Amino acid sequence: MLLNGMDKLKYILGIAVVALSLSACSSGDNNIDIDIIIPEEKENANNNENNSGNNENNKQEDKVDPNNQNTNSTAMNEVCGRLEFPRVKGGANNTIIVHKLENGEVNYCTEWDSYRHSQRWSCYQLYRSNLQKNVTRYYSDSNQYPFDPDLNRDLYLTRDYFKGSGYDHGHICPSADRLSTSTANYQTFYLTNMQPQINAFNAKVWANMETQVRNIAMKNGYSFCDTLYVCKGGTIDDESNIIKRVSGVLIVPKYFFMALLAVKDGQYHAMAFWIEHKANSDTQLAKYAISVNELERRTGIDFFCNLPDSREETIEGQSISNAYWGLN
């Protein structure tokens, strides 16, 4: 469990978004400000259906202990208290983008670093209703990877540097995890949800890991867990963990990671994946599994910080049971 301090909060109301400057309170004295961008109303020209799907099946309600020492503050907006959230990094260059559906349900959230022109992570939940396959994968001849409409263009790169780079647009929140509605799927194609990945990684071992995560969420007919909380990303903060910068600006991470928290009837189990970004078609994934505590050490990110302090260290330090998680 990594501890950090946040003690200040303010919000700015915009025309199309609500931008909240957030700091989470803890026993530390450091001030960490961060913007949160939440669309007031999500309208999508690529999707006209009414999102009537419910999220009641197998979904665990988030319950955050306000006395936690390292929890994200929910004083102005409760979204950062969701269990899939890691400790937000904060600072003037970091923004939390919250993507919502027409019915108000959170689709996924991203921490965007405007100084590094890169996303640090995307986090989201998996449960029965949002894993239903009701639509096909989004496709467009002219705009396959849209600029994120919820992020000020001044905070992004001037163009899509993935194109012609030799790297795939690697989803962090996967398209295949969001086939319940057209809007849910379309939002996963935003450039803020992408990291550059070589195809022999993206379409192979990374895709295998994503399939494994879905299988965990659906395990035993969705009886394995009520909700699977997921946080994924690539290494962008340490130069030794960066392969290169495309055109001098687009970071190519050297490692990618996934942090998983399974909740069933109030019982918590956690694990993580850590894998080097290189050509790899492995289907035997147990060798990449580590504890969440170890992933925190390698990334400097405090995952699942909204867990009760009394339990977080134990949960995140759990040794990996391949049989429990269905790994081989």
C-alpha positions in Angstrom: 0.0 0.0 0.0 1.6 3.3 -1.1 0.7 6.3 0.9 0.4 9.8 -0.5 -1.4 13.0 0.6 -4.1 15.2 -0.9 -5.9 17.9 1.0 -7.4 20.4 -1.4 -10.4 20.4 -3.7 -12.1 22.8 -6.1 -14.3 22.5 -9.2 -14.8 24.4 -12.4 -18.0 24.2 -14.3 -17.6 24.3 -18.1 -20.0 24.3 -21.0 -19.8 20.6 -22.0 -17.9 19.2 -19.1 -17.5 19.6 -15.4 -13.8 19.9 -14.5 -13.1 19.2 -10.9 -9.8 19.9 -9.3 -9.3 17.1 -6.8 -7.1 16.3 -3.9 -7.5 13.4 -1.5 -7.0 14.0 2.2 -4.5 11.9 4.2 -2.1 12.1 7.0 0.6 13.6 4.7 1.2 17.3 4.2 1.6 17.2 0.4 -0.9 19.1 -1.8 -1.9 17.2 -5.0 -4.3 18.9 -7.4 -5.9 17.0 -10.3 -8.7 17.8 -12.8 -11.6 15.5 -13.2 -13.5 15.8 -16.5 -17.1 14.4 -16.5 -19.4 15.0 -19.4 -22.7 16.6 -18.3 -24.6 14.8 -21.1 -23.2 12.1 -23.4 -24.5 12.4 -26.9 -22.9 10.3 -29.7 -23.7 10.6 -33.3 -22.5 7.1 -33.8 -25.0 5.7 -31.4 -28.8 6.3 -31.3 -29.9 3.4 -29.2 -31.4 3.8 -25.7 -29.0 2.3 -23.2 -31.5 0.5 -21.1 -29.2 -2.3 -19.9 -29.2 -2.6 -16.2 -26.1 -3.2 -14.1 -27.7 -5.0 -11.2 -26.7 -8.5 -12.1 -23.7 -9.5 -10.0 -22.6 -5.9 -9.5 -21.0 -5.2 -6.1 -21.7 -1.7 -4.7 -18.6 0.3 -3.8 -18.3 1.1 -0.2 -15.4 3.4 0.7 -14.3 3.9 4.3 -14.0 7.7 4.8 -11.4 7.1 7.5 -8.9 5.6 5.0 -5.6 7.3 5.1 -4.8 7.0 1.4 -8.2 6.9 -0.2 -9.1 9.3 -3.1 -11.3 12.1 -1.9 -15.0 11.8 -2.8 -16.0 15.2 -1.3 -16.9 16.8 -4.6 -17.4 13.7 -6.8 -17.8 10.1 -5.7 -16.4 8.6 -8.9 -12.8 8.5 -7.6 -14.0 6.4 -4.6 -14.8 3.5 -6.9 -12.8 0.4 -6.0 -11.2 0.1 -9.4 -9.5 3.5 -9.0 -5.8 3.7 -8.0 -4.4 6.6 -6.1 -4.6 9.5 -8.5 -1.2 11.0 -9.3 -2.3 14.6 -9.2 -0.4 17.6 -10.3 -1.2 20.3 -12.8 -0.5 18.0 -15.8 -2.8 15.1 -14.8 -6.5 14.8 -15.6 -9.0 12.1 -14.8 -11.4 11.6 -17.6 -14.7 9.8 -16.8 -16.6 8.3 -19.7 -20.3 7.7 -19.0 -23.1 6.2 -20.9 -26.5 7.7 -21.6 -28.0 5.9 -18.6 -25.4 7.5 -16.3 -23.4 4.4 -15.8 -19.6 4.8 -15.7 -18.1 3.1 -18.7 -14.4 3.5 -17.8 -12.0 6.2 -16.5 -8.6 7.3 -17.6 -5.7 9.3 -16.0 -4.2 11.5 -18.7 -0.8 13.1 -18.4 -0.7 16.2 -20.7 3.0 16.7 -20.1 3.9 13.2 -21.3 1.0 13.2 -23.8 0.1 9.8 -22.6 -2.5 7.9 -20.6 -1.2 6.4 -17.4 -4.0 3.9 -16.9 -7.6 3.1 -17.6 -9.8 1.5 -14.9 -13.2 -0.1 -15.1 -15.5 -2.8 -13.8 -16.7 -6.1 -15.2 -19.9 -7.8 -14.3 -22.7 -9.8 -15.9 -24.7 -7.0 -17.6 -21.8 -5.0 -19.0 -20.2 -8.1 -20.4 -23.3 -8.9 -22.6 -22.5 -9.0 -26.3 -25.3 -7.0 -27.9 -23.4 -5.1 -30.6 -20.4 -5.5 -32.9 -17.0 -3.8 -32.7 -17.0 -0.2 -33.8 -15.7 0.5 -37.3 -15.2 3.6 -39.4 -13.6 4.3 -42.7 -12.7 7.8 -41.8 -12.4 8.1 -38.0 -11.5 4.7 -36.4 -9.6 6.3 -33.5 -11.4 9.6 -32.5 -9.9 12.3 -30.4 -11.5 12.2 -27.0 -14.3 14.7 -27.0 -14.1 15.0 -23.2 -10.5 16.2 -23.2 -9.4 19.7 -24.2 -7.5 19.3 -27.5 -4.8 21.5 -26.1 -3.9 18.7 -23.7 -3.5 16.1 -26.4 -1.0 15.8 -29.3 -1.5 17.7 -32.5 -2.3 14.6 -34.4 -2.6 10.8 -34.2 1.1 9.8 -34.0 0.1 6.1 -34.1 -0.6 6.3 -37.8 2.4 5.3 -39.8 4.5 4.6 -36.7 4.6 0.8 -37.1 2.7 0.4 -33.8 -0.9 -0.7 -33.2 -3.5 1.4 -31.4 -3.4 -0.8 -28.3 -6.6 -0.6 -26.3 -6.2 -0.3 -22.6 -10.0 -0.7 -21.8 -10.6 -3.4 -24.4 -13.2 -3.1 -27.1 -14.2 -6.8 -26.4 -15.0 -5.8 -22.8 -17.5 -3.3 -23.9 -20.0 -4.8 -26.4 -23.1 -4.2 -24.4 -24.0 -1.0 -26.2 -22.6 0.9 -29.2 -21.6 3.9 -27.1 -19.8 1.7 -24.6 -17.8 0.2 -27.4 -17.2 3.4 -29.3 -15.7 5.1 -26.3 -13.0 2.5 -26.1 -11.6 3.7 -29.4 -10.8 7.2 -28.1 -7.1 8.0 -28.5 -6.8 8.6 -24.8 -7.5 4.9 -24.2 -4.7 3.9 -26.5 -1.0 2.9 -26.0 1.4 2.1 -28.9 1.9 -1.7 -29.1 3.7 -3.8 -31.6 1.2 -6.1 -33.4 3.0 -9.3 -32.3 2.2 -8.2 -28.7 -1.1 -6.5 -29.0 -2.8 -9.2 -31.1 -1.1 -12.1 -29.3 -0.2 -12.3 -25.6 -1.9 -9.0 -24.6 -5.1 -10.2 -26.3 -4.7 -13.5 -24.5 -4.4 -11.7 -21.2 -7.6 -9.7 -21.9 -9.4 -12.9 -22.7 -8.2 -14.4 -19.4 -9.5 -11.3 -17.5 -13.0 -11.7 -19.1 -12.9 -15.4 -18.3 -12.2 -14.6 -14.7 -15.1 -12.2 -14.6 -17.4 -14.8 -16.2 -16.0 -17.8 -14.3 -18.5 -20.4 -13.1 -21.4 -18.6 -14.8 -20.5 -15.3 -13.1 -20.6 -16.9 -9.7 -16.9 -16.6 -9.2 -17.2 -12.9 -8.3 -19.9 -10.2 -8.1 -17.6 -7.6 -9.7 -14.1 -7.7 -11.1 -12.3 -4.4 -10.7 -9.6 -3.7 -13.3 -6.9 -1.2 -13.8 -4.5 -1.4 -16.7 -1.8 0.6 -18.4 1.8 0.9 -19.6 4.9 2.3 -18.0 5.3 6.0 -18.8 6.9 7.6 -15.7 10.4 6.1 -15.6 12.6 6.6 -18.6 14.2 3.2 -18.0 10.7 1.7 -18.6 10.2 3.5 -21.9 11.3 2.0 -25.2 11.2 5.1 -27.3 9.2 8.2 -28.3 7.6 8.1 -31.7 8.5 11.4 -33.5 10.0 12.4 -30.2 6.6 12.7 -28.5 4.5 9.5 -28.4 5.8 7.3 -25.5 6.1 3.6 -26.2 6.0 1.7 -22.8 8.5 -1.0 -22.2 6.1 -2.9 -19.8 2.3 -3.3 -19.6 0.3 -4.2 -16.5 -3.1 -5.3 -15.2 -4.3 -5.1 -11.6 -7.4 -7.2 -10.7 -9.6 -7.2 -7.7 -12.3 -9.8 -7.4 -15.1 -9.3 -4.9 -17.6 -12.0 -3.9 -20.0 -11.6 -1.0 -17.7 -9.1 0.7 -14.6 -11.3 0.2 -11.6 -9.8 -1.7 -8.9 -11.4 -3.8 -6.3 -9.6 -5.9 -3.6 -10.3 -8.4 -1.7 -8.6 -11.2 0.0 -9.2 -14.5 3.3 -7.6 -15.5 4.7 -8.2 -19.0 7.5 -6.8 -21.2 6.4 -5.2 -24.4 7.8 -7.4 -27.1 6.7 -10.0 -29.6 5.0 -12.8 -27.6 2.2 -15.3 -28.4 2.2 -17.0 -25.0 -1.0 -18.6 -23.8 0.5 -19.8 -20.6 0.0 -16.7 -18.4 0.8 -17.9 -14.9 4.5 -16.8 -15.3 3.4 -13.2 -15.6 1.2 -13.1 -12.5 2.5 -11.2 -9.5 1.0 -9.7 -6.3 -0.6 -6.2 -6.4 2.0 -5.1 -3.8 4.8 -6.1 -6.2 3.1 -4.3 -9.1 2.9 -1.2 -6.9 6.6 -1.5 -6.3 7.4 -1.7 -10.0 5.1 1.1 -11.1 4.9 3.5 -8.2 1.1 3.4 -8.5 -1.1 2.7 -5.4 -3.7 0.3 -6.8 -7.1 -0.2 -5.1 -6.4 2.6 -2.6 -10.1 2.9 -1.7 -10.0 -0.5 0.0 -10.2 -0.3 3.8 -6.7 0.4 5.2 -7.2 -2.5 7.6 -7.5 -5.0 4.7 -5.6 -3.4 1.8 -2.2 -4.6 2.6 -3.3 -8.2 3.2 -5.4 -8.3 0.1 -2.7 -6.8 -2.1 0.0 -9.0 -0.7 -1.8 -12.3 -1.4 0.3 -14.9 -3.1 -1.0 -16.0 -6.5 -3.0 -19.2 -6.6 -3.0 -20.4 -10.2 -5.9 -22.8 -9.5 -8.0 -20.0 -8.0 -7.5 -17.6 -10.9 -7.6 -20.3 -13.6 -4.0 -19.7 -14.8 -1.7 -22.1 -16.4 
